Amino acid sequence: MVATHNVPTNEAEAKFWQDSLLRQSSKVPFPVAYESNEDMTWFKNQFGRICVKFNGLSEHSFQVYCDSRHLHWFQRFLEDQQIKKNSKNQHSSSLFTLRSGRLAWQEEEGKGDPWNVNRVTLYCSVDTRLWTIEGTNQVREKKAEKIAKIITNTKAKGKLNEEQQAHVKRQNSTLDTINNPFPRPTKPLYKGQSHILVGISLGLEKPATLAVVDGTTGQVITYHSIRQLLGDNYKLLNRQRQQKHFLSHQRQIAQTLAPPNQFGESELGEYIDRLLAKEIIAIAQTYSAGSIVLPKLDNMREQVQSEVQAKAEQKSDLIEVQKKYAKQYRVSVHQWSYSRLMANIHSSAVQAGIVIEESEHPIRGSPQEKAKELAIAAYHSRKIN
């Protein structure tokens, strides 16, 4: 339906749609989303193991099996609900660390009934700010300000009818519970220097390049190439490109023969994105950066074209040779999923308490120059705004 009424924004999205359309239908049910954190009920069974029940599936209970490094999250989910229940709803679920969940079935190989062969996985979305009292206070103040504004605007209408009065009463009740936060451990909030910015430029050959810039002087404190960002894991980048090239070739063969296929994207690319995001956050913290500047993706097509054209012009002065080289270059390097990379950086930055800014991606220049200009442009735009 999406592909019928819309056009892809870039080549990566077009390939993703193509993969989805050509992929064989799954043998397991679609995931079930639980948008409310109270759609999941947490408890401990007689063996002391954490369990969960889902709204609409309350006749079934599920034991939680996870790595020890994830266990503290589920313990928190359980504690939040128990505290709210024991206080007779004097706490608000809007301050639960758990925000939402998704129940999904993972297809496994084997013989037997599907419910015995396949595995059920629970994906949880959390607000990491709500792990500490300092972060919770940030969230609480924003929510309280929003509720107070709603109450003020409603009362400003003059004489209120019964429905409006009930609405104001509910908002006041919500305000009371929000101002009664859950017990949380304390951890000082990250405080960066606002004039230190980390600019991230994107490109075909080098998916990410970093520049730490002093906005007041415009001087670069340090550069980090994609090789430096990945370190010993740099070899994974070439492996991922080889995989994408192989999968693209397999898709081409399958499309020629017209059978459905499952040549989707490898998870290696997403793993590399997480490694990059982790290192970028670590560098930002090392230099006490106040923000990370990410490029807007509006002009990424022009950015990619510019990089390919520059490479082709270096190869030859002949137009035909340039066109042939540009085509080969695109195939050999392949386009990165920039939106996925930036989503990983944004998510990691939020967890660390680092501000994310956006700026237009420069078209011309080296990756280092683009990262520098990106950061400087964001710093100067603050003064304009």
N, C-alpha and C positions, 0 to 999 in steps of 0.2 A: 504494500500500500504506500509506504514512504517513497519507494523508488518510482512508483507510478505518477505521483503528483509533485515530486521535487527533483532537483538536479544536485549531484554531489558538489561539495564546495572545493574539493581538491582531489588529486589522484589517489591519495591514501583512502579517503572515504569511498571513492568509486570502487576501489579494489575490495574494500570491506563489504560493500553491498553485493558485489559480484560473488564473493566467497559465500555470503549468506544465501544467495539465491541458488547457487549451484550445490550447496551442501545438502547431504541427505538428511531427511527428517530424523529427529532424535527418537530413540526408543523409550525415553523416560519422560514423565510429565513436566510441564512448565514449572518454573519456580513459583513459590507463593510468597508474596511480599506482605510483611506486617509493618505498616507505616507508623503505628502507635506502639510505644514501648510498653503499654499496659495490655497489649494483645498477647503478651508472653508472660506466663506466671512461673516464677522460680521457686524451688523448694528443695529440701534434702530428703532422700528416701531413708529407709531403715538402716542402710549401710553407710550413711553419711555422704553419699555421692550427690552432687548437684544435679538436679533434674529440671526440665522445663515442659510446660504445657502451652498449647497454642489455642487461641480463640478460634472456635469452629472445629477443633480437634481435641476438645477437652477430655474425651474418653481415653485418649492416648497420652502417655507421658514418655519423655525421652531422656535418657541419661546422657550427660555431657562428657565426651571424651576429647581431650585436647592436650597440647604440649604444656609442660609446667610453666613456660614463659607466658602462656595465655590464661592460666588458671585464675590469676588475680582479677582479671576482667569479669569473669563469671561470678566470682565471689562478691565483687562490687554490685553486680546486677541483683544478686540475692539480697545483699544487705540493704540496698536502697528500697526495695519493695517491702522488706520486713520492717524497716524504720517507719515507712509511710503507714503501714498497716497498724503497727503497735501504737503510733501516735494518733490513731483515729483520724487519718487524713489531714493532719495539721501540716504536712509537708506536700510540696507540689511535684508531680511526676515530670513537669517541664524541666526540673533540675536533675533528673535521672541521668547518670552517665551514659546509659544505653539510650539511643535515639530511635532505632528501627532495626528490623531484622528481615532476613530472606531465607526461606527454607527451599533448598534445591537438591535435586537428585543427581548424583554423579554416576555415569554409566561405567560399569566395570565388565571385564571379560569373565566368562564362566558359564556353566550350565546350571539350570534350575529355575525356580520362580524368580521373576524380576525383583520382588521385594527382598529376596535373600541374596541375590547376586549384586544388585546395585546398592549404592551407599547414600545416605541422607546427610547433607551438610548444612549447617546453620552459619550464615554470614551475618555478622553484627556490625552495625554502624554506631560509632561512639563519638561523643564530643570530649576530646582530651582535656579541654579547659575545665571540665567538671570533675576532673580527678583531684584537684587541689582546692583549698579554700580560697586562694587568691584568684584562680581562674573562675571559680564559681561566682565570686563576687562581681567579676567583670560581666558575666552572663546575666546575673541577677539584676544588676544595675540597668543594663540595657532593656531587659524585659520589664522591669518596674517602670522605667521611663516611658516605654511604649504604652503600658496599661494606663498610667496616669494621664497620658495624652488623650487616650480614648475616653476616659471618664470625664475629663475637662471638656472635650468637644461635645460629648453627649449632653452634659449639663448646660452647656452654652445655648442649646436649642430652646431653652425656656421651660415651660410647663411640660413635664414628661408624662407619657401615658404609662399604663401598667407594664407593658412589654419593655419599654425603655428603662423604667425604674428597676425591673428585674434584671435587665442587662447590666446596669450600673452596680447593682448589688452583687452580681456574680463576679464582676471585674474587681470589686473591692475585696471579695473573698479570695480571689486568685492572688491579689496583691499581698494579702496577709500571709498566705502560704509561701509565696516566693520569698518573702522577707524572713522566713524561718528555714534557713539553709540546712542541708545535711551535714553531719560531721565529716570533715575531710582532713587529710594530712596537709601540712603547710609546705610550700615550696616557693621561693622567691621568683617573681616573674622575670622573664628575660628583658633586659633593658639595653638596647643598642643605641649607638650614636646616630642621630638622624642625618648627619652630613656624610656618613659612610654608606655607600650603596654598592650592591653587587649586581652588575649587569650580566645578563645571559643572552648571547646571540645564538641563533640557530642557523643550520646550513645542511647541505646535502652530504658533502664529504666528512664534515665535522659537525655532528648533530648538536653539540653544545660547546660553547667556549665562554669562559668566565673572566670578568674583570672586576676587581675591587677598586672603587674610585672614591676619592675625597671630593665631594660636591663643591665645597667652598673654593678649592684651588683648581679643580679639574684635573688633578694629577692622578695617575694610576698607581695604586699601592702594590698590586700584584696581578698577574695574568695566570690563568690555568687553562691549558688546552684539554681536548677530550682525552688524550693519552694520559695527562697528569690527573685528570678527574677520576679515571677508571683504574689507574695504577696497574697492578698485576692482573686485573680483570679486563684489560684492554683487548686481549685476544678474543674475548667474547663478542666484541663488536664485529670482527671479521667473520667469526663463525655465524653470527646472526645474519649478516649480509649474504653469506653463502647459502644459508637456509632459505632466505627470502627469494634468492635467485632460483634455487632448485624448485621451490613451491610454485613460483611463477611459471617455470618451464612445464611442470606437471599439470598446472591448470590449463595451459595452452594446448597441451596434448589432449587433455580430457574434453576441452571445449570442441576440439576438432572432431573427436569421436562422438560427442554429444551425450555422454553419460553423466549422471550426477556424481559429484566428487566431494571429498572432505578435505581439500588442500587449503586449510585455513592458516592463519598466522600462528607462528610459534610463540610460546610464553617467554622465550628467551629475551625478546625485545622489551617486554614489560619488566623483566628482572633487571635488565641493564638500566632502564629508566629509574627504578628504585635505587640502584647503586649510585647513579648520577645525582638524584635528589638528596640522598643521604650525605654525599660528599659536599654538595653545594651548601647544604645547611651547616655542616661542620665548619666549612671555610667562613661562612657568614658569622658564625658564633666566634670563631678565632679572632676575627678582626672587629668584633662588636658592631657589625653592620646594623643599621636601623631598618633597612628594607632590602628586598630582592626585587629587581626590576625585570619583568618578563615582557617579551615583545607581543604586540597584538598580531593576530594571525590574518588580519584583513589583507595584507599585501604579501603574504608568503608565496603566492604564485609568481609575483614579480621578483621576489627575492631569489627564488629557485632559478627562474629564467636568467636572472642576472649572473648568478654563479656559474650556470652551465655555459652561458655565452662567453663569459670571461675565460673559462677554461678552453673553449673552442677557439677563441681568438689567439690565445697563446700557442695553440697547436699549429695553426696555419692562417695565411691571409686569404686563402681561397674559400669562397662561400660554400661550395659543395662539400669540401673537406670538413669545414666547420659543422655543417648540418649532420654529416655522417658521424663525426666525433661526438657531437652533442647527444645523439641518439644512443651511441655506445656507452657514453658516460652515465647517462640516466640509468641504463640497465645495470651497469657494473656497480654503481653506488647505491641506487634505489632511494626512494623517499622515506624519511623517518616519520613516525607518527608523532608529530609535534604536539598535538593537543593532548595526547596521552602523557608525554613527557612533562608538559607544563602542569597537568593535573596532579602528577606525582610530586612535583616541586611545591605546588600550592598546598597540597595536603600536608606535606612534611613541614612546611613553613608555619602553617596554622598550629600544628602540634608544638612547635618550638617557640611560638609566640612572636614570630618575625613577620613584619608587615610585607604584603605583596603590592607592588605598583606595576603599572603597565605603561608602555610607550611604543611609538611607532618604530618598527624595525628598519634600520638604515639599509639602503639598497646597495650602495657602493662601499668598498673598503675591505680590508682583511677581517677575519672573524674577531680578532682582538680589537681592532678599531671599531667594529660594529658594537661589540659589547661595551666598550668605553662610551661611545656616543649615546647608546641606549640609556646608560645610567645618568649621564650628564643632562640629557634631554628631560628625564624624569625629575631630576633635581630642580631644573629651571622652571618646569611646568608648575611646581608647587607655588612659586612666587606669583605666577600669572593667575593661578586659581585662588 
